[in-house]
Amino acid sequence: MGRATVVETDLLIVGSGVAGAYAALTASDLGASVLLVTKGALLSGSTPWAQGGIAFPDGDADIASHLSDTLKAGRGLSDKGISSEILEESLDHLRLLVDLGMKFDPGLALEGGHSKPRVMHAGGDRSGLMLLKFLHSKLGGRVKSLEGHFVYSLHVDDEGVTGAYAIDESGELLFVRSLATILATGGSGQLFTVTTNPTEATGDGVALGLRAGAVLRDIELEQFHPTALLDGTLISEACRGDGAILVNSDGDRFMGRYDRSWELAPRDVVARAVYEEAMNSGGVYLDLRPVEGLADHFPTVYESVLSLGLNPFVDLVPVAPAVHYQMGGLRTDGDGHTAVRRLFAAGEVGSTGLHGANRLASNSLLEGLVMGARSATAAVKELDLSADPVVDFPIPMGIAADRRAEIKSIMSETCSVVRTGSDLERGLAEIKRMGSVPSKNRFEIENANLALLAECVLRGAAARTESRGSHFRLDYPEPASTPFHVDQTMTTLSIVPEADGLSDSAVAPRSDGPDLTQEGASG
């Protein structure tokens, strides 16, 4: 396997986006040594792409209303207790950010699903980038970081997760011996052909945790953003909050037929409406002409539209739904604990119960901050280990680079905005035919992660015999009478009534589970 290096740290954080960076800042403040590892650059990933802002409650008096909006969007699958805690605690983090010098734009924005303006922005529609730059500026030399290192396996022993195996861009191997690990690698939008996510969004953290023994919850709940350009470039929801409207190819403003909130309905409603109108009329367009100060308030949107050769002050802009956010993920409690000792998840990797079946606009950066801090605080309490794990580098497994497009095509054709049981079965059969081989190529290892997640998404969607939030089954168009979660491990799938929370439930073996266990955790 070539040369190998061993390094030690108290806390390993995999991923350098908002959740990972804020976790590092929190753990450093608590006195822990921190190593931040990312497969790309520190400012890569989904956070810099976030055009929406941060949906902090507008003061203590707004918490109840914000909670109500969050639960309504979640369609019965949000955890009310955890959601309330996250929203209440978020105001403390807002105050801390401001005290540290974070600059927000004046005023509050109204976005889809919110009953009032409460979304804070920074740099117009560059909020994610501005926030991430600020957090990393505060980290400075306080934590060690490794860019260009891809974590491909976790080390699991009797103490839990006590390290991780990584490979750099030249193929050299690294073992990080740690007392606790936080996964904060973001989502899995690259499962689909058209996505608002960057190329790094290959579900690595979810795959790592799943192979290590963590429980995967509701991974079939993928949010489709309703207004993306045809190449997947996001058109911020805040544009509709500032007056942009949707029209079909006949020029009719149609959203009033689907929801009384019109363009500001929750994302699942708008995405399905856009999909249906496009199928019926041949296309859907966003009219940005009513938005005042478009170039100043939404510079990214303005420049993206211009790059298509369109003038947003004159032309209608063609849009379509694109995969945007992974509501499901590694099941955690309110402090980021997964089912595996010393392993935590924060941000899009985790499933806390905040988002339910449909994330409320701009609640993602908020959750990343709160759960980054919470998971770091909880992880620091685990730094009591004296064991010395035996390092035995597992062989990285991958799937041929040219299969990436095939994975994306299968998922886009069989598991999109509208789903059916027959399509899901067909997609699962096609994905299962992909075999993995030893590889030291990052792209190929990512493909193995994507294939594993694709199987889980398809299985979860097949098991969810209802329509709820972002998940719409043409053969089961109504929601089940009792909301339920779909939990998966590498070998099991179980249905858990929402009221049961994290309690035990009947678990059914997955007789045809993914043949990817050879990539599992070492130790």
C-alpha positions in Angstrom: 0.0 0.0 0.0 3.0 2.4 -0.1 4.2 4.7 2.6 2.1 5.3 5.6 2.1 8.0 8.3 0.5 8.0 11.7 -0.6 11.2 13.5 -2.4 11.7 16.8 -5.0 14.2 17.9 -7.7 14.5 20.6 -10.5 15.2 18.2 -10.6 14.3 14.4 -13.1 16.4 12.4 -13.7 15.1 8.8 -15.1 18.0 6.7 -14.3 21.7 6.8 -17.8 23.3 6.0 -19.9 25.2 8.5 -20.5 22.3 10.9 -16.9 21.1 10.8 -15.3 24.6 11.1 -17.6 25.6 14.0 -17.0 22.3 15.7 -13.3 22.9 15.5 -13.7 26.4 16.9 -15.8 25.1 19.8 -13.5 22.1 20.6 -10.4 24.4 20.5 -12.1 26.8 23.0 -12.6 23.8 25.3 -8.9 22.9 25.2 -8.9 19.9 22.9 -6.3 19.4 20.2 -8.1 19.3 16.9 -7.2 17.9 13.4 -9.5 19.1 10.6 -9.2 16.9 7.5 -10.9 17.6 4.2 -10.5 15.9 0.8 -10.5 19.2 -1.0 -9.6 22.7 0.1 -10.7 24.2 3.4 -13.2 26.5 1.6 -14.6 23.7 -0.7 -17.8 21.8 -0.3 -21.5 22.9 -0.1 -21.3 25.7 2.5 -19.7 28.2 0.1 -22.4 27.5 -2.4 -25.2 28.4 0.1 -27.0 31.4 -1.4 -29.7 31.4 1.3 -28.9 32.9 4.7 -29.3 31.6 8.2 -32.8 31.4 9.6 -32.2 32.5 13.1 -35.4 33.2 15.1 -36.1 37.0 15.1 -35.5 37.1 18.9 -36.9 35.0 21.7 -40.5 36.0 20.9 -40.2 34.4 17.4 -39.0 31.0 18.5 -42.5 29.5 18.8 -43.4 30.8 15.3 -40.1 29.5 13.8 -40.7 26.2 15.4 -44.2 26.0 14.0 -42.9 26.8 10.5 -40.2 24.1 10.9 -42.6 21.4 12.0 -45.1 22.3 9.3 -42.5 21.9 6.6 -41.3 18.6 8.2 -44.6 17.0 7.5 -44.8 15.0 10.7 -41.3 13.7 10.8 -39.6 16.5 12.7 -38.6 15.9 16.4 -40.4 18.8 18.2 -38.1 18.6 21.3 -34.8 18.6 19.4 -36.1 21.3 16.9 -37.1 23.5 19.8 -33.7 23.1 21.5 -31.8 23.9 18.3 -33.8 27.0 17.5 -33.5 28.3 21.1 -29.8 27.7 21.2 -29.2 29.2 17.8 -29.6 32.7 19.2 -26.7 32.2 21.6 -24.5 31.3 18.5 -25.8 34.3 16.6 -24.7 36.6 19.5 -21.3 34.8 19.7 -20.7 35.3 15.9 -21.6 39.0 16.1 -19.3 39.4 19.2 -16.5 37.7 17.2 -17.0 40.2 14.4 -19.2 38.4 11.8 -20.9 41.0 9.6 -24.5 40.4 8.5 -26.4 42.4 5.9 -29.1 44.8 7.3 -32.7 43.6 7.3 -34.3 40.2 7.3 -35.4 38.2 4.3 -38.6 36.2 3.7 -38.2 32.8 2.2 -40.5 29.9 1.3 -42.3 28.2 4.2 -41.5 31.0 6.7 -44.5 33.0 8.1 -42.4 36.1 8.5 -39.0 37.6 7.5 -36.3 36.1 9.7 -33.5 35.0 7.4 -30.2 36.8 7.9 -27.8 37.2 4.9 -24.1 38.1 4.5 -22.7 39.4 1.2 -26.1 39.2 -0.5 -26.5 35.7 -1.8 -23.0 34.7 -0.7 -23.9 34.0 2.9 -22.4 30.5 3.1 -19.0 31.7 1.6 -18.9 34.7 3.9 -19.7 32.7 7.0 -17.1 30.0 6.2 -14.4 32.5 5.4 -15.1 34.1 8.8 -15.0 30.9 10.7 -11.7 29.8 9.2 -10.2 33.2 9.9 -11.0 32.7 13.5 -9.5 29.2 13.6 -6.2 30.6 12.3 -3.4 28.5 13.9 -5.6 27.2 16.7 -6.2 23.8 15.0 -4.2 21.7 12.6 -5.7 21.1 9.2 -5.0 18.7 6.3 -6.3 19.5 2.8 -6.4 17.0 0.0 -6.7 14.0 2.3 -9.6 11.7 1.7 -10.8 9.6 4.7 -11.9 6.3 3.3 -12.4 4.2 6.4 -12.9 4.5 10.2 -11.0 2.4 12.7 -13.4 0.6 15.0 -12.5 -1.4 18.1 -13.9 -2.3 21.5 -13.7 1.4 22.5 -15.6 2.6 19.4 -14.1 4.7 16.7 -10.5 5.4 17.6 -9.1 6.7 14.4 -9.4 7.0 10.6 -7.6 6.0 7.5 -6.9 8.5 4.8 -5.2 8.7 1.4 -3.7 11.8 -0.1 -3.7 13.0 -3.7 -0.4 11.2 -4.4 -1.6 7.9 -2.9 0.2 8.1 0.4 -1.6 6.7 3.4 -2.3 8.3 6.7 -3.7 7.0 10.0 -5.2 9.5 12.4 -5.3 8.2 15.9 -8.1 10.1 17.7 -10.1 9.9 20.9 -13.3 11.0 19.2 -14.3 11.7 15.6 -16.9 14.1 14.1 -18.2 13.5 10.6 -19.1 16.7 8.9 -18.7 16.0 5.2 -22.0 17.3 3.9 -24.5 15.6 1.6 -24.8 13.3 -1.4 -26.2 15.5 -4.3 -23.8 13.9 -6.7 -26.1 10.8 -6.7 -28.1 12.7 -9.3 -27.5 14.2 -12.7 -28.8 17.7 -11.9 -27.9 19.0 -8.5 -27.1 22.3 -6.8 -24.3 20.6 -4.9 -20.6 20.8 -5.7 -18.6 17.8 -7.0 -17.4 17.0 -3.4 -21.0 16.0 -2.3 -20.5 12.2 -2.6 -21.9 11.1 0.7 -18.6 10.1 2.1 -19.4 10.7 5.8 -22.7 8.8 5.6 -20.9 5.9 3.9 -18.1 6.0 6.5 -20.5 5.9 9.4 -22.8 3.3 7.9 -19.8 0.9 7.4 -18.6 1.6 10.9 -22.0 0.5 12.4 -24.0 3.7 12.6 -27.7 3.7 11.8 -28.9 5.5 8.7 -32.2 7.3 9.0 -34.6 8.4 6.3 -31.9 8.7 3.6 -34.6 8.5 0.9 -35.7 12.0 1.8 -33.8 14.0 -0.7 -34.9 17.6 -1.1 -35.3 19.0 -4.6 -34.9 22.7 -4.8 -37.6 24.0 -7.1 -35.7 26.8 -8.9 -32.4 25.8 -10.4 -31.0 26.6 -13.8 -30.9 23.7 -16.2 -27.2 23.1 -15.2 -28.1 22.8 -11.5 -27.1 26.4 -10.6 -29.3 27.5 -7.7 -31.6 30.5 -7.9 -32.0 31.5 -4.3 -35.4 31.2 -2.7 -35.0 34.7 -1.4 -35.6 35.9 -5.0 -39.1 34.7 -4.7 -39.3 36.3 -1.2 -38.4 39.6 -2.9 -41.1 39.2 -5.6 -40.0 36.8 -8.3 -42.8 34.7 -9.7 -43.1 31.4 -11.5 -44.9 31.0 -14.8 -45.4 28.1 -17.2 -44.7 28.1 -20.9 -48.2 29.6 -21.5 -47.2 32.6 -19.4 -49.6 31.6 -16.6 -48.7 32.2 -13.0 -49.6 28.8 -11.6 -48.5 28.4 -8.0 -51.9 29.6 -6.6 -53.4 26.4 -7.9 -51.1 24.4 -5.6 -50.8 26.4 -2.4 -52.3 29.5 -1.0 -48.8 30.7 -0.2 -48.0 30.8 -3.9 -44.3 31.0 -4.7 -43.5 31.0 -0.9 -44.9 27.5 -0.2 -42.5 25.0 1.3 -40.0 23.5 -1.1 -41.6 20.1 -1.6 -44.8 21.8 -2.7 -43.1 24.2 -5.1 -40.8 21.5 -6.5 -43.7 19.1 -7.4 -45.7 22.0 -8.9 -42.8 23.0 -11.1 -42.2 19.4 -12.1 -45.9 18.9 -13.0 -46.2 22.2 -14.9 -43.1 21.4 -16.9 -44.5 18.0 -17.8 -47.9 19.4 -18.8 -46.9 22.7 -20.5 -43.3 22.0 -21.7 -41.4 24.3 -19.3 -41.4 26.6 -16.3 -39.8 30.0 -16.0 -38.8 32.3 -13.2 -39.7 36.0 -13.7 -37.0 38.0 -11.9 -38.2 41.4 -13.2 -40.2 42.3 -10.1 -37.0 41.9 -7.8 -35.6 45.3 -6.9 -31.8 45.6 -6.7 -31.3 42.1 -8.2 -27.6 42.8 -9.1 -26.7 44.1 -5.7 -28.8 41.8 -3.5 -28.3 38.6 -5.5 -25.0 39.0 -7.4 -24.5 35.2 -7.8 -27.9 34.8 -9.4 -27.5 37.9 -11.6 -24.1 36.7 -12.9 -25.4 33.1 -13.4 -28.3 34.3 -15.5 -26.1 36.6 -17.6 -23.7 33.7 -18.3 -26.6 32.0 -20.1 -27.0 34.9 -22.4 -30.2 36.1 -20.7 -31.0 39.5 -19.3 -32.9 39.0 -16.0 -34.4 42.5 -16.4 -36.0 41.5 -19.7 -36.0 37.7 -20.1 -37.8 34.9 -18.3 -35.3 32.4 -16.9 -36.0 28.6 -17.5 -35.8 26.7 -14.2 -36.4 23.1 -13.0 -36.1 21.2 -9.7 -32.6 19.9 -8.8 -31.4 17.8 -5.9 -30.4 20.1 -3.2 -30.3 18.7 0.3 -30.1 15.4 2.1 -32.7 15.5 5.0 -31.8 12.0 6.1 -28.4 10.9 7.4 -26.7 9.1 10.2 -29.2 9.0 13.1 -28.0 11.1 16.0 -29.3 12.4 19.3 -29.4 16.1 20.2 -25.6 16.1 20.9 -24.5 14.4 17.7 -23.9 10.9 19.1 -24.4 8.2 16.5 -25.0 4.6 17.4 -21.2 4.0 17.6 -19.2 5.1 20.5 -16.9 8.1 20.0 -18.4 8.8 16.6 -20.4 12.0 16.1 -22.2 13.5 13.1 -23.0 17.2 12.5 -24.6 19.1 9.6 -26.0 17.4 6.6 -24.3 14.1 7.5 -26.6 13.7 10.5 -30.3 13.2 11.0 -31.2 15.1 14.2 -35.0 15.3 13.6 -34.9 19.0 12.8 -35.8 18.8 9.1 -38.2 15.9 9.0 -39.5 15.1 5.5 -38.8 18.6 4.1 -36.2 21.1 5.3 -37.4 24.7 5.9 -35.5 27.2 3.8 -32.2 28.4 5.4 -32.4 26.1 8.4 -29.3 24.2 7.2 -26.6 26.6 8.1 -28.4 27.2 11.4 -28.3 23.4 12.2 -24.7 23.2 11.1 -23.7 25.8 13.6 -25.7 24.5 16.5 -24.9 20.8 15.9 -21.3 21.6 15.2 -21.0 23.2 18.6 -23.1 20.5 20.3 -21.2 17.6 18.8 -17.8 19.2 19.7 -18.9 19.8 23.3 -20.1 16.2 23.6 -17.0 14.8 21.9 -14.6 16.6 24.2 -16.2 14.7 27.1 -15.1 11.5 25.4 -11.4 12.3 25.6 -10.7 9.8 28.3 -9.2 7.0 26.3 -5.8 5.6 26.8 -5.9 2.6 24.5 -3.5 2.4 21.6 -5.3 1.0 18.5 -3.5 -1.5 16.3 -3.1 0.1 12.9 -3.9 -2.2 10.0 -4.6 -0.3 6.8 -7.7 -1.6 5.0 -7.6 -1.7 1.2 -9.6 1.2 -0.3 -12.3 -0.1 -2.6 -13.6 1.8 -5.6 -15.9 1.6 -8.7 -14.6 2.5 -12.1 -14.6 6.2 -12.9 -16.7 5.9 -16.0 -19.6 4.4 -13.9 -20.2 7.8 -12.1 -22.5 9.0 -14.9 -24.3 5.7 -14.9 -25.0 5.9 -11.2 -26.3 9.5 -11.6 -28.5 8.5 -14.6 -30.0 5.5 -12.7 -30.9 7.6 -9.7 -32.3 10.5 -11.8 -34.5 8.2 -13.9 -35.8 6.0 -11.0 -35.8 8.1 -7.8 -36.5 11.7 -8.8 -39.3 14.1 -7.8 -42.0 11.6 -8.6 -41.3 7.9 -7.7 -43.0 4.5 -8.3 -42.3 1.1 -6.8 -41.4 -0.4 -10.2 -38.9 2.3 -11.0 -37.3 1.9 -7.6 -37.0 -1.8 -8.0 -35.4 -1.3 -11.4 -33.0 1.2 -10.1 -31.9 -1.0 -7.2 -31.3 -4.0 -9.6 -29.1 -1.8 -11.8 -27.1 -0.4 -8.9 -26.5 -3.8 -7.4 -24.7 -4.9 -10.6 -21.9 -2.6 -9.9 -18.9 -4.3 -8.3 -16.0 -2.7 -6.4 -12.3 -3.3 -6.9 -9.2 -2.2 -4.9 -8.4 1.4 -5.8 -6.3 4.4 -4.6 -8.1 6.8 -6.9 -10.3 9.3 -5.0 -12.9 9.5 -7.7 -13.3 5.7 -7.8 -13.6 5.5 -4.0 -16.2 8.2 -4.1 -18.1 6.1 -6.6 -18.2 3.2 -4.1 -19.6 5.5 -1.5 -22.2 6.8 -4.0 -23.2 3.2 -5.0 -23.7 2.3 -1.3 -25.8 5.3 -0.7 -27.8 4.8 -3.9 -28.8 1.3 -2.7 -29.9 2.7 0.6 -31.8 5.6 -0.9 -33.6 3.2 -3.3 -34.3 0.7 -0.5 -35.6 3.4 1.8 -37.8 4.9 -0.9 -39.3 1.5 -1.7 -40.0 0.9 2.0 -41.6 4.3 2.4 -45.0 3.2 0.9 -46.5 6.7 1.2 -46.0 10.2 0.0 -44.6 12.7 2.6 -42.6 15.9 2.2 -39.9 15.5 -0.5 -40.8 11.9 -1.1 -43.7 11.5 -3.6 -44.9 8.0 -4.7 -47.3 8.0 -7.6 -48.4 4.5 -6.5 -48.9 5.7 -2.9 -50.0 9.4 -3.3 -51.2 9.9 0.3 -49.3 10.0 3.6 -49.5 7.1 6.0 -51.8 7.6 9.0 -48.9 7.4 11.4 -45.6 9.1 10.4 -42.6 6.7 10.4 -38.9 6.6 10.0 -36.9 4.2 7.8 -33.7 3.1 9.6 -31.0 1.1 7.9 -27.7 -0.5 8.7 -25.4 -2.5 6.4 -27.6 -5.6 7.0 -31.0 -4.4 8.3 -34.0 -2.2 7.5 -36.6 -1.2 10.0 -39.7 0.9 10.2 -39.9 3.1 13.3 -43.0 5.1 14.2 -42.0 8.7 14.7 -43.4 8.8 18.2 -40.9 6.1 19.2 -38.0 8.5 18.6 -34.7 6.6 19.1 -36.3 3.6 20.9 -35.7 0.0 19.9 -38.0 -1.3 17.1 -38.5 -4.5 15.2 -35.6 -5.0 12.8 -35.8 -7.0 9.6 -32.7 -8.5 8.0 -31.8 -7.2 4.6 -31.2 -10.5 2.8 -30.0 -8.8 -0.3 -27.9 -6.1 1.4 -25.1 -4.3 -0.5 -22.1 -6.4 -1.2 -19.8 -3.7 -0.1 -18.9 -4.9 3.4 -15.3 -5.6 2.3 -14.9 -1.8 2.5 -16.0 -1.8 6.1 -14.3 -0.5 9.1 -11.0 -2.0 10.2 -10.2 -3.2 13.7 
